[in-house]
Amino acid sequence: MTFQSIQVQDLTKKFGRKTVVDNANFNIAAGEICAVIGKNGAGKTTLFKLLTEQLFPNKGHIEFQGSFERPSIGTLIENPVFFPKFSAYHNLAYFSKQITGTIDKERIQEVLDLVELENSRRKFEQFSLGMKQRLGIALALLFKPDLLVLDEPSNGLDPEGVRDIRQILLKVNRERRTTIIVSSHVLTELEEIATDYIILNEGRIVEKVSKDKLIDNMVKTLVIKVDAAKQAATVLNEQFDALEIKIVDDTTLHLSSDDIPSYDINRRLVSKGIQVHSLTIQNETLEDYFFEKVGV
């Protein structure tokens, strides 16, 4: 590992009069898997291009703390350009030669095996979308990067492929402590791998939060199934102060409270003649949390 953290300060990017990334400030510690979440047009791809110097900011800067040299960065942003008449192996061989001056056959085969892309003679122009995506990830991994920046790496993959990419990212993160910054519209997929989250909305950083803190912040709802929801709500309002109660339908209540144990709620309802069928805890999802933060 060649750096301790990535520090982004006042990062701003404009295209004409439109501000696409607006005064972004955040830190990413080495070894994190940081998921960047935002709607289409929120500025994710532009932010990634700034982080990888494919674009340069109008204001602000990015520092790699604890390093005297810029770390090796592997990227998959939009669609990498490959030679349509070349096989996967020969495409990677070309880039290996261009970047290092040599063709590292062993490393090329290693990353092709890692992304489960067979070393065949099939030409890139004959690849499915999923195969093209796997080759893009192989190229991002080819030079053993300290930092991976991946924009929608699971795009075009079937469920099995999505699972495989998740396992690949976890493997390189755990074995090499590779720092990963990744985006995806499939938020459930990000929940499986992320250690930290950045929520981006209209170019602004809404929040940078660790997974543990996010879980603490998420609303926990007690779902109560009863025979008479309105009567049960009246009983609970009489028994407890400052309890948020939502009557969902004739037999269902939602309660938002971390302080009152479910067994106490059950006991008090039963004591008032309310038949309780079930009490279950329903955790807020990452999608729910995101929409709440961006005001959707």
KEVEX-711542 format. One record per residue (C-alpha): x, y, z; residue in one letter. Coordinates in steps of 0.5 Angstrom, whole numbers, plus 2048, in hexadecimal, padded with zeros to 3 digits. Example, Ala and Ser with C-alpha at 12.3 -4.5 7.8 and 13.67 -1.06 7.14 Angstrom:
8197F7810a/81B7FE80Es/
END
This chain:
800800800m/8038077FEt/7FE80C801f/7FB80C808q/7F4810805s/7F1814800i/7F081B802q/7EB81F7FDv/7EA8267FFq/7E682B7FBd/7E58277F5l/7E182B7F0t/7E082A7E8k/7DC82E7E3k/7DA82D7DCf/7D98347DAg/7D48377DFr/7D28307E1k/7D582E7E8t/7D58267E8v/7DA8257EEv/7D882A7F3d/7DE82B7F9n/7DE8247FAa/7E2823801n/7E381C804f/7E9817806n/7EA80F804i/7EE80B808a/7F3806805a/7EF7FF805g/7E8802804e/7E38007FFi/7DF8067FEc/7D98067FBa/7D780C7F7v/7CF80D7F7i/7CB8127F3g/7C68127EDk/7C78137E6n/7CB81A7E5g/7CD81B7ECa/7D481B7EAg/7D78147ECk/7DA8137E5t/7DD81A7E5t/7E08197ECl/7E38137EAf/7E68167E4k/7E981B7E9l/7EC8167EEl/7EF8137E8t/7F28197E5e/7EE8187DEq/7EB81F7E0l/7EE8247E4f/7EA8297E9p/7E88307E8n/7EA8317F0k/7EC82C7F5g/7F18277F6h/7F281F7F7i/7F881D7FCe/7FA8167FDf/7FD816804q/803812807g/806812800s/80B8157FCf/8098137F5e/8028127F2r/7FF80B7F3p/7FE8067EEs/7F68077ECi/7F28027E8g/7EC8047E5t/7E58027E1l/7E28087DFi/7DD8087DAe/7DF8047D4n/7E68027D3p/7E98027CCv/7EB7FB7CAf/7ED7F97C3f/7E77F57C0p/7EC7F07BCk/7F07EE7C2f/7EE7E97C7s/7EE7EA7CFa/7F57E87CFy/7F87EC7CAh/7F47F27CCn/7F77F27D3l/7FE7F07D0a/7FE7F77CCy/7FC7FB7D2f/8027F77D6s/8077F97D0k/8058007D0q/8058017D7i/80B7FD7DAt/80F7FC7D3g/80E7F47D4t/8087EF7D4i/8077EC7DAd/8047E57D8k/8037E27DFe/8007E97E2r/7FB7E97DCi/7F97E27DDq/7F87E37E4e/7F37E97E3v/7F07E57DEl/7EF7DF7E2d/7ED7E47E8l/7E77E77E4v/7E57E07E1e/7E77E27DAl/7EA7DC7D6e/7F07DE7D2n/7ED7DC7CBs/7ED7DE7C4r/7E77E17C4r/7E77E97C2k/7E57EE7C6f/7E07F07C1e/7DC7EA7C2q/7DC7EB7CAf/7D57EB7CEs/7D47F27D2l/7D67EE7D8g/7DD7EB7D5m/7DF7F27D3k/7DD7F47DAq/7E27EF7DDr/7E77F17D8l/7E77F87DBg/7E77F67E2i/7ED7F17E0a/7F17F77DDl/7EF7FB7E3a/7F37F67E7l/7F97F47E2l/7FE7F97E6f/7FC7F77EDk/7F97FE7EFp/7F98017F6d/7F38047F4l/7ED8017F0l/7E88067EDv/7E28037EAl/7DC8067E7d/7D68017E7e/7DB7FB7E6p/7D57F67E6s/7D17F97E0n/7CF7F47DBg/7D07EE7E0l/7CB7E97E1d/7CA7E77E9p/7D07E27E9e/7D47E77E6g/7D27EC7EBv/7D47E77F0r/7DB7E67EDd/7DD7ED7EDi/7DB7EE7F4r/7DF7E87F6q/7E57EB7F2i/7E57F27F5l/7E57EF7FCl/7EA7EA7FAk/7EF7F07F8v/7ED7F47FDn/7EF7EF803r/7F57EC800e/7F87F27FDr/7F47F8801r/7F37FB7FBt/7EF8017FCt/7E88017F8i/7E48077F6i/7DD8047F2v/7D78067F0s/7D08027EEs/7C98037EDh/7C87FC7F0v/7C87FF7F8l/7C77F87FBt/7CE7F67F7e/7D27FB7FAl/7CF7F9801e/7D27F3800e/7D97F67FFi/7DA7FD802a/7DD7FF808t/7DC806807d/7D780A803y/7D78117FFi/7D08147FEi/7D08197F8l/7CA81D7F6n/7CA8227F0e/7D28237F1g/7D28247F8r/7D581F7FDi/7CE81E802v/7D2819807e/7D8815808k/7D780F80Dv/7DA80880Fs/7D580280Ek/7D5801816d/7D3809817k/7CE808811l/7CB802814i/7CA80681Bd/7C780B817n/7C2807813m/7BB807816v/7B8801819k/7B1800819t/7AD7FB81Dl/7A77F8819v/7A17F681Di/79C7F181Bk/7957F281Fv/78E7F181Ed/78C7F881Fa/7917FD81Da/78E80481Fk/78C801826q/7937FE827a/796805825a/79180982At/79480482Fv/79B80582El/79A80D82Dn/79780C834e/79D808837q/7A380B834f/7A5812833d/7A881582Ca/7A780E829l/7A780F821e/7A180B81Fi/79F80A818k/798806816i/79A802810v/7937FE80Fd/78E7FB813d/7927F6816t/7997F9816t/79D7FF81Al/7A4801819h/7A880481Fl/7AF80881Es/7B2807825s/7B9804827d/7B780582Fd/7B1801830i/7B27F9830p/7AD7F582Cs/7AB7F1831y/7A97F7835d/7A47F9830i/7A27F282Fn/7A07F2836r/79C7F8837r/7987F7830l/7967F0833v/7947F383As/78F7F7836k/78C7F2832g/7907F382Ci/7927EC828q/7997ED826v/79A7E8820h/7A27EA81Fs/7A77EF820l/7AD7F081Ct/7B37F581Bi/7B37F8814q/7BA7FB812n/7BB80180De/7BE7FF807t/7C4803804l/7BF8057FEe/7BA808803d/7C080B807y/7C380E800f/7BC8117FEf/7BB814805e/7C1818804k/7C081A7FDv/7B981C7FEg/7B68177FAv/
END
